[in-house]
Structure formats: C-alpha cells, structure tokens
Amino acid sequence: MDFTLSAELEDLRKRVGLFIETEIMPIEADPKNFDDHENIALKPLKTLRDKAKSLGLWAPQMPASRGGLGLNTVGMAVFYEEAGRSRFGPVCMNCAAPDDGNMILLNRCASEAQKDKWLQPIINGDLRSSIIMTEPAPGAGSDPTSMLTTATPKGNNKWVIDGHKWFITGAQGAEHFILLARTSEDNKKNLTTFLFHRDDPGWEIVRRIPIMGPEEHGGHCELHFNGMEIPDENRLMAVGEGMKAVQIRLGTARLTHCMRWLGMAKRAIEECLEYVNTRKNFGITLSEHEGVQWMLAEAAMDIEIGRLMTMRAAAKLDSGDQARKEVSMAKIFVSEVLHKSIATSIQLNGARGYSKDLPLEWMYRYAPQAKLVDGASEVHKMVIARNLLSDGKDFWSWD
C-alpha cells in the first residue's frame, strides 16, 4: 500500500489549498458576502466560480471531455478535503451537494442525449439541480422502497406523477430535477427515475422548511406533485431500476460528504492552534497543559483515522467494488469526528469560540445533519452488522 500522491495530484492539492486560503477565506470572513440563509451570496459566488474555472479547479469529478478534471474517487478525496476547509469551497469549485451527486449519477447512467440536455448545464455552472426522494411518513425515508409517490403510465410515451415530498435539498432555485417514483408493487424493482425541468407544469414548492443550521443554496423544501406529466424520453435508466440509481448516486455521494467534512474538521482544529499557543493560563500557554495536549491529540488521531477510512472506501469504489460496508463505516465515523472536532475547538477557544467572530458556531450548527443526511448513522450500522453477520471473519479481509 502506497499513500504517496502522484506529482500531478499533489500539485492539484496545493493549488486548491492556495485558492481556499487566498481567494475564498477572505470572502468567507466578511458577513457582507452572505445571503439570507448563511450561504455565499450569488455575486461573490459568480466571481469565485469564474476564478476557479480560470485556474483549472472546476468540476473535479466530471470527465475532461465535458469540462471537468476527470479525477477518480481517490483523487476526489484529495481535492474535496482541501475544498472543504472553507464552507464556500465546494460550491465555488462545483463539487458541492446536491449537484455533485446528481452529476455523478447522470454521468454514469444517462444517455449521451440526456447528458447533453440535463448534465452539461450543471457541469457548466449555468444552473443548479436537485434530487427528489424523501417523503413524509409513512413514505420513503431511509428506505426508498416504501415510496408512495407514483408514476403512472399514460399511453405509450408519458408518465403521470402524483405525490408528496419533503426535505428536498436545493429545490428552491434549481432548474433540473431527478425524481424517484413508484412504478410497480415489486419491492425489488418498484422505483423508476425521471428527469424534469423547473418550468414543467403539475408540481409546486409548498414551502422552504426552516432548519436548525445553515442551509445549502435552495434550502430544504416540501413539494407536491399533482398530475405532472413526464415524457418517457426523460426517464433515466430502465423502468424498475430506480433503486439501482439510488445506490449508484448515494454510494459515492455519502463518501464525498466525508471528504468535505474532513476538510471542515481540519479547519475547526486549525482555528484553535494559534490561540492555544499564545493564550496563557496559570503562567504557561494552554498548549503546555497536558489536558489540552490530550484533547488536541485525540482530535488529530480521529481526523487521521477518518481520512484513512475514507481513502480506503474511495480506493475500493475505484476498483469497481460497491464498498457498502466501507462507505457506511466512513460515513458514521467521519460524521462523529466532525462534531467532536468542532466541539473541541470551541472548548479550547473559550468564549471566542462560542462567538460569531470565528466560523466555529456556524460549523457547530451545521454538524448535526452529518449524522442524518444520506442515511442516518443507525441505518448504516445495520448495513455494517449485516455484512459482519454474513462474512464472519472475512469481514476484515484486505481485498
């Protein structure tokens, strides 16, 4: 096993880090650059996106033939971790959720004609996208097969959509949508994936749901579908392959969350290092206190373990393996590391850590969602346990 990065990937990592430090962090530090939902405002976002494109730091997960960098999953882990050191980094380089996962799904599964129409504008940054899965109880949550939204055939070339969805990330302001709906009662093949445009009739955004923490662009919305018609040419993959589409998208998307969260966890710890090295308490700096050293050591070890778990899962995905247990383990562990690292930095910064002078309070309100999005931690533990019970001692194989 060799964890050495290629010269090209190391150069790219450094360039991303420099862009974060010199271009994005100064924008992040000024509250005037925020929108009403604590995200980057559209004007500075456009400026930074143009700069990212000019520097060759755009759409790292997409093929070079379509304007991206063509990185594999291991390369993405390196890029996204650096980008994630700023809350604005991923969106400025077009590797933020939900567009990131949507682009990956469309690139892998759409026809060339569908890619030209539905994918390329997202890669270009001309518009945003959203994927529509989650429903209010008793509909689909962590178990998509319980979906109640239906797609009913109409003639030979149309589908009629009826249903109720909520917590749809990025829906407000998105133009391209990926929709999961029930097309049969066969629990193994009961879902189908469709594509539609914001201006298509038969649906509405009921509200933008207020949440505890900072929001993605477009928020988290509640939607109604009332007889919406989608032509069959806008069906993604075969009828009944919706669950396959979900797994293709979420397998990588869960891991890209981990990549970005590791960058944020590192940034959180960075926010306390200068302070503990200069702030004196009882005649010595905080960093000279054994208790503080233990807190820093635990944070450093946890982040490094999370990086190794994420890179292991990324390498397995690149080998063609679905890496379900590896992704689930990384998702659980890194989501907890994120929260713990931020809390540690707040504690070590004292009152200033609890203030809005530092980005830590923003991070602390953001962090709880990491244990919920793309599958709650408890669901991922079930995945891991099923693999352990099935594989026995082979669970820990190195293949």
MOCORCOR-V208499 format. One record per residue. N is the residue number from 1. RES is the residue in one small letter. PSI is psi in whole degrees, -180 to 180 (* if undefined). OMEGA is omega in whole degrees, 0 to 359 (none if undefined). D_CENTER is the distance of its C-alpha to the mean C-alpha in whole Angstrom. Layout:
N:RES:PSI:OMEGA:D_CENTER
N:RES:PSI:OMEGA:D_CENTER
This chain:
1:m:128:181:27
2:d:116:181:27
3:f:7:179:24
4:t:132:178:25
5:l:148:174:23
6:s:159:180:25
7:a:-39:181:27
8:e:-42:181:25
9:l:-37:177:21
10:e:-40:177:23
11:d:-42:179:24
12:l:-43:179:21
13:r:-46:180:19
14:k:-39:180:22
15:r:-38:176:22
16:v:-46:179:18
17:g:-41:179:19
18:l:-41:179:22
19:f:-41:177:20
20:i:-47:184:18
21:e:-45:190:22
22:t:-27:185:24
23:e:-42:189:22
24:i:-44:183:19
25:m:-38:175:20
26:p:-35:176:23
27:i:-42:179:22
28:e:-32:186:20
29:a:-13:183:23
30:d:114:181:25
31:p:-22:180:24
32:k:-16:182:25
33:n:7:179:22
34:f:150:171:20
35:d:-174:184:20
36:d:-12:182:21
37:h:23:175:18
38:e:25:173:17
39:n:174:181:15
40:i:136:179:17
41:a:158:189:20
42:l:-35:182:20
43:k:-54:176:23
44:p:-28:177:22
45:l:-46:180:18
46:k:-42:180:20
47:t:-45:181:23
48:l:-36:177:20
49:r:-41:178:18
50:d:-41:178:22
51:k:-42:179:22
52:a:-42:178:19
53:k:-44:183:21
54:s:-26:181:24
55:l:2:180:23
56:g:38:181:21
57:l:41:189:18
58:w:137:175:16
59:a:63:185:14
60:p:-24:185:14
61:q:-7:185:13
62:m:154:181:15
63:p:148:177:19
64:a:-32:180:21
65:s:-20:179:24
66:r:14:174:21
67:g:7:179:21
68:g:-168:181:18
69:l:-11:176:18
70:g:30:181:18
71:l:146:170:17
72:n:-177:186:16
73:t:-37:176:14
74:v:-44:177:16
75:g:-39:177:16
76:m:-39:180:12
77:a:-40:179:12
78:v:-47:182:15
79:f:-50:186:14
80:y:-35:179:10
81:e:-43:177:12
82:e:-43:180:14
83:a:-35:184:12
84:g:-6:177:10
85:r:-20:172:14
86:s:142:177:14
87:r:-24:181:12
88:f:-10:187:13
89:g:-55:184:12
90:p:-43:183:9
91:v:-29:179:11
92:c:-20:181:14
93:m:14:176:13
94:n:48:173:11
95:c:36:179:8
96:a:151:173:6
97:a:148:1:4
98:p:-7:182:6
99:d:-39:183:9
100:d:-55:180:7
101:g:-36:179:7
102:n:-40:178:10
103:m:-41:180:12
104:i:-45:179:12
105:l:-49:182:13
106:l:-39:180:16
107:n:-34:182:17
108:r:-30:194:17
109:c:-19:184:19
110:a:154:171:21
111:s:165:180:24
112:e:-38:178:25
113:a:-41:178:26
114:q:-37:178:23
115:k:-43:180:21
116:d:-40:185:24
117:k:-44:191:23
118:w:-30:183:20
119:l:-48:189:18
120:q:-41:178:20
121:p:-30:177:19
122:i:-43:177:16
123:i:-43:182:16
124:n:-19:185:19
125:g:16:181:17
126:d:-24:181:20
127:l:170:177:18
128:r:165:183:14
129:s:169:178:13
130:s:148:175:12
131:i:137:189:12
132:i:106:180:15
133:m:-55:194:15
134:t:142:181:16
135:e:157:172:19
136:p:154:177:22
137:a:140:12:24
138:p:23:182:25
139:g:-164:189:23
140:a:130:170:20
141:g:-110:176:17
142:s:-19:178:16
143:d:95:182:19
144:p:-23:183:19
145:t:-13:178:22
146:s:17:184:23
147:m:137:180:22
148:l:-24:177:25
149:t:132:186:24
150:t:150:170:27
151:a:112:185:27
152:t:130:179:31
153:p:142:174:33
154:k:106:186:35
155:g:-147:183:38
156:n:-7:189:37
157:n:19:178:34
158:k:157:175:32
159:w:140:179:30
160:v:125:186:30
161:i:130:174:27
162:d:134:178:28
163:g:-178:186:25
164:h:124:181:24
165:k:155:174:20
166:w:170:187:18
167:f:48:179:15
168:i:107:187:13
169:t:130:174:11
170:g:12:186:12
171:a:-37:182:15
172:q:115:181:17
173:g:-13:176:18
174:a:153:179:16
175:e:-34:179:19
176:h:132:184:18
177:f:144:171:17
178:i:124:187:16
179:l:133:172:18
180:l:129:179:19
181:a:157:180:22
182:r:130:178:25
183:t:-1:176:28
184:s:178:178:30
185:e:6:177:31
186:d:109:187:30
187:n:-22:179:27
188:k:-25:182:26
189:k:49:185:26
190:n:-2:184:26
191:l:148:176:23
192:t:149:184:23
193:t:136:181:20
194:f:160:178:21
195:l:138:174:20
196:f:164:181:22
197:h:153:181:22
198:r:-36:186:22
199:d:-3:178:26
200:d:136:182:27
201:p:164:174:29
202:g:11:178:29
203:w:163:179:26
204:e:152:170:25
205:i:115:182:22
206:v:-43:180:24
207:r:160:170:23
208:r:115:190:20
209:i:124:177:19
210:p:138:180:20
211:i:169:184:17
212:m:-44:190:18
213:g:-171:177:15
214:p:157:187:14
215:e:156:166:13
216:e:164:172:10
217:h:128:180:13
218:g:-6:173:14
219:g:-156:180:14
220:h:112:195:14
221:c:158:174:17
222:e:133:187:20
223:l:150:171:21
224:h:140:174:25
225:f:125:184:26
226:n:85:178:29
227:g:28:178:31
228:m:134:180:28
229:e:129:179:30
230:i:125:178:27
231:p:148:183:29
232:d:-24:178:29
233:e:-18:178:28
234:n:17:171:25
235:r:133:179:24
236:l:120:183:21
237:m:-178:185:23
238:a:160:174:26
239:v:132:180:27
240:g:0:181:26
241:e:20:180:23
242:g:-39:179:20
243:m:-35:176:19
244:k:-41:178:19
245:a:-41:179:17
246:v:-47:182:14
247:q:-38:179:15
248:i:-44:181:14
249:r:-51:189:11
250:l:-29:179:9
251:g:-49:179:11
252:t:-38:184:9
253:a:-39:177:6
254:r:-39:182:7
255:l:-36:177:8
256:t:-31:171:6
257:h:-48:181:4
258:c:-43:180:8
259:m:-48:181:9
260:r:-40:180:7
261:w:-35:177:9
262:l:-39:175:12
263:g:-41:179:12
264:m:-41:178:13
265:a:-43:177:15
266:k:-44:179:17
267:r:-40:180:17
268:a:-47:180:18
269:i:-37:176:21
270:e:-33:184:22
271:e:-11:179:23
272:c:-10:189:26
273:l:-47:180:27
274:e:-39:183:30
275:y:-47:182:31
276:v:-21:178:32
277:n:-14:184:34
278:t:-29:181:36
279:r:125:181:36
280:k:144:180:39
281:n:121:182:40
282:f:42:171:43
283:g:-8:178:44
284:i:161:179:41
285:t:157:178:38
286:l:-36:183:35
287:s:-15:178:34
288:e:-10:178:37
289:h:133:183:37
290:e:-40:181:36
291:g:-39:178:34
292:v:-41:179:32
293:q:-39:178:32
294:w:-43:180:31
295:m:-44:180:28
296:l:-40:180:27
297:a:-44:180:27
298:e:-42:179:25
299:a:-45:181:22
300:a:-44:179:23
301:m:-44:181:23
302:d:-43:179:20
303:i:-42:180:18
304:e:-40:177:20
305:i:-43:178:20
306:g:-39:178:16
307:r:-44:181:16
308:l:-41:178:18
309:m:-41:180:17
310:t:-44:180:14
311:m:-36:177:16
312:r:-47:179:18
313:a:-39:179:15
314:a:-43:180:15
315:a:-38:179:18
316:k:-39:176:19
317:l:-41:180:16
318:d:-23:179:18
319:s:-7:182:22
320:g:-5:177:21
321:d:147:177:20
322:q:-21:173:18
323:a:41:186:17
324:r:-46:182:17
325:k:-35:179:18
326:e:-42:178:17
327:v:-43:180:13
328:s:-42:179:14
329:m:-43:178:16
330:a:-43:182:13
331:k:-45:179:11
332:i:-51:188:14
333:f:-47:184:15
334:v:-35:178:13
335:s:-36:178:12
336:e:-38:178:16
337:v:-39:179:16
338:l:-52:182:14
339:h:-45:183:16
340:k:-41:181:19
341:s:-42:179:19
342:i:-45:180:18
343:a:-39:178:21
344:t:-45:181:23
345:s:-39:176:23
346:i:-46:181:24
347:q:-44:183:27
348:l:-24:177:28
349:n:-10:181:28
350:g:-144:185:30
351:a:-36:181:31
352:r:-28:178:29
353:g:-28:180:26
354:y:-11:181:26
355:s:173:177:27
356:k:9:174:25
357:d:-26:177:26
358:l:159:181:23
359:p:2:188:19
360:l:-38:181:20
361:e:-34:175:20
362:w:-47:180:17
363:m:-40:184:15
364:y:-35:177:17
365:r:-27:178:16
366:y:-37:193:13
367:a:-38:184:13
368:p:-29:181:14
369:q:-20:181:11
370:a:-28:180:9
371:k:-2:184:12
372:l:-43:188:12
373:v:148:179:9
374:d:41:178:9
375:g:120:178:12
376:a:154:182:14
377:s:-37:182:15
378:e:-36:177:19
379:v:-41:179:18
380:h:-32:175:16
381:k:-35:176:19
382:m:-40:178:21
383:v:-46:181:20
384:i:-46:181:21
385:a:-40:179:24
386:r:-40:178:25
387:n:-40:179:24
388:l:-45:180:27
389:l:-33:180:29
390:s:-41:188:29
391:d:-22:183:29
392:g:-135:182:31
393:k:-20:178:32
394:d:-9:176:30
395:f:-34:185:27
396:w:23:180:27
397:s:159:182:28
398:w:5:184:27
399:d:*:none:27
